[in-house]
Amino acid sequence: MDLLQKATPAYDETTPVLIVGGSLVGLSMSLFLSWHGIPSLLVERHSGISPHPRAFNFNIRTMEFLRLVGAEKEVHKKAPPGFQNSGILQAESLAGREFHWITQDTTASDISPTSGCIIGQDALEPILRARAEELGSDLRFSTELVSFEQDADGVSAVIRQNTTGEESRIRARYLVAADGNRSAVRQQLGVQTYGPGPLGHQLSILFSADVQEPLRGRKLAVCFVNNPQVRKGTSLVFERNGQGFALFTPYFPEKGESVEDFAGEHGIKLIQGAIGVPDLPVEILSIRPWEVAAWVAASFQQENVFLVGDAAHVTPPAGAFGANTGIADAYNLAWKLRLVLRGVADPNLLLTYTEERQPVARRTAEQAFLMFKSFNFASLNQKKETGILPYDSVAFGYRYHSAALPENGESESWCEDPHTPAGCPGTHAAHVLLQKQGEEISTRDLFGKRMVLFTGEQGESWREAARSVAARLQIPLDVYQVGRQGDLIDVHGRFFDAYGIGSDGAVLVRPDGFISWRAETSDTSPELALEQGLTRLLQRRVEIVSAL
């Protein structure tokens, strides 16, 4: 049964998915669902988008998601050119002595058809909002969740329009909480969190000043400063779409400090000290407090309610993992909701959201915590923090393990080097350039709404099996034969090594671009093998016909 058609007339409104929180991850959730053809209702208590930059480094995996939904070009267009391939600097001050550089490479690489992008969250969110609305998303700002309760069939909620005070009763099949690190939804559910927890408090102080002379033409995204005029852990963020700057500085509410203490001369002195120009004219525009923390929720789902982004996990601001991890949550959940709501997959598929995302978020938070300690608290002469894995393995090489993926004797590690992919189930399907009808395309551009089966030139039995199984199970499945003479021509000879199959093998890729199942070589019963792989992915009962 198509769950989108289930009516509940006793309520003011019904929606398949109610999203609570309209910041970066909530907007991404709404956008991904709309692109998948799933209506949703998003409520956000604030009247608009925050002017603070917050996250600003979006990696290639995030840009691949935005490429799928038609937002990639606009993001690159709106990103300040001066911040692409910019650096993170440790220095006495912006004008002072330099200690250490880290270059942020946002060019395309061998693991993706797109590139990362440095753009402030305040500039990215309007792009996501516009694209979501273009696809039909129902986004309601100045609207908050008043209450909710769930039963076996869905969620009943009350929302309030803050400007009028009008309340509405909403019936949703599922609720997605994207309401931040202090998530009221998570607290009502009683979901516990684990990890180091709060690490301190920071202020984001937006300011206007002429810093061109101390900047000295350098391409900087962040400058960590260390001198007697500033507090340890202070940094300058050169973002906000080229229109201004932000100072991130620790503050101590537990010692009686308040945000207002930094709104005047005290805040100006801190900014001048960070820049290294004592008499620099400075205007403070806005101040926002935030908490530095590292923790992960014990579960990302309770029955019909899901946690995404900061409602599910928080990482320190090292490695730019927080926002990217949240957007990956949203896409992992979006395609699963689509298949379940359309009746293609069993609702048990949704249980794999926590199975897959929680371990990845936990280990990513651990890595971010180690990086944060290493970069912020250790002097340059001290031994570096041990246990830090290669960045690309953490950011792009993470691997899923869940009931939707096969149990096998292959590596059970949580990540791999994405530059040397092995094609194991649970890993990202590699970016390989192929030719289709004379034009060069990436394998990554073939994934999105439908499942994809690749087979080699000697895999005709897999193609025939795919047609039969897809028709019988009514599963959307694209099939491609790869090789020198197939639908897709392997010009550079990389495909079969990257996907771990021979020319008579087959590999199944999920809508999120992760490998779901593979047969390295031919099989005596290809229809049976493929049907088992598909039904496991969709968590459906195996439906083998008697003829087999």
Secondary structure, 3 states (H helix, E strand, C coil): CCHHHCCCCCCCEEEEEEEECCCHHHHHHHHHHHHCCCCEEEEECCCCCCCCCCCCEECHHHHHHHHHCCCHHHHHHHCCHHHCCCEEEEECCCCCCEEEEEECCCCCCCCCCCCCEECCHHHHHHHHHHHHHHCCCEEEECEEEEEEEEECCEEEEEEEECCCCCEEEEEEEEEEECCCCCCHHHHHHCCCEEEEEEEEEEEEEEEECCCHHHHCCCCEEEEEECCCCCCCCCEEECCHHHCCEEEEEEECHHHCCCHHHHCCHHHHHHHHHHHCCCCCCCEEEEEEEEEEEEEEECCCEECCEEECHHHCEECCCCCCHHHHHHHHHHHHHHHHHHHHHCCCCCHHHHHHHHHHHHHHHHHHHHHHHHHHHHHHCCCCCCCCCCCCCCHHHHHHCECCCCCCCCCCCCCCCCECCCCCCCCCCCCECCCCEEEECCEEEEHHHHCCCCEEEEECCCCHHHHHHHHHHHHHHCCCEEEEEEECCCCEECCCCCHHHHHCCCCCCEEEECCCCEEEEEECCCCCCHHHHHHHHHHHHCCCCCCCCCCC
